[in-house]
Amino acid sequence: MSVVAFKDKSRVLAEQYGWPLTSAKGYVDGEVFRKRRKEPPVHAIVGIDDYSMGFRAGYFDRRLQNPDRARRQQGDDDQ
């Protein structure tokens, strides 16, 4: 990815990977907390909303999977 302004990074990630914008914002915030070695807020670690899932993916350095794709894969596994 080319150099992107910090404020635009979440928008670019959302468009590039098909993530909801709130998930992408959480991902960027999680990366910032990890890189600055800051303790994450409790609500971001235990929350089940899109922002929290994105935050954990960024904080723990994991790729956030497209939620629609994850649901389809889970449905395929159930059959």
N, C-alpha and C positions, 0 to 999 in steps of 0.2 A: 504494500500500500504506500502511496506517495505521502509526502508530508501534508498533514491535514491539521487545520486549526483545532485546538482542543474542544471548542464548543461544537464544531461540526463533526467530530469523530463519531459520536453516537448516531447521528443521522446517516453518515456514510456506512457504518456497520449495519444499521437497520436495513438500508437499501441493498447492500452487498450480500447479506446472508438471509434476508427475508425475516428478520426478527422484528417483533413489536418495538416501537421506539422506547417504551419504558424499560424493556429488557436491555436494550442497547445502552441506555443511560446508566442503568445499574451496573452493567458490565464495565463501562468506563470508570465509574466511581470505584468499583471493586479493584480495578487495576491500580488506580491512584492510591488507595489505602494500602495495597500490597507493596507497591514500590516505595512508599514512604514509611513502611513498616509500622503502620498505625493499627491499633486495635479496632476491629470492625464493630459497627453498632449492632446491638442485639437484634433489633427488628429485621436487619438485613440478613442475619444468619438463620433466624428461625421462621421468617415469613415465607408464605407460599404464593405471593403475588409475583407478577412478571418482573418488577424491579428487583425484588429480593433474589429471584432465581438468576437474573443477570448479574447482580452484585456478587453472588457466590461463585459464579463461573469466572468472573474477572479476578476476584480475590484469590481463589484457589488455582488460578491459571489453567482453566479448562475451557474448552470451546463450548459455547452455548448452542445447543441443537435447536433447529427450527421447530417450534412447538407443534405445528401442524404435521410435520414429518414424524415427530416423535409419537404423536397420537396414532398416525397411520401404521407405524411400525408396531406399536403396542397392539393395535387391532389385528394385525397380521399374525402376531405371536399367539393371540388368544384362540385363533382358529386351528 
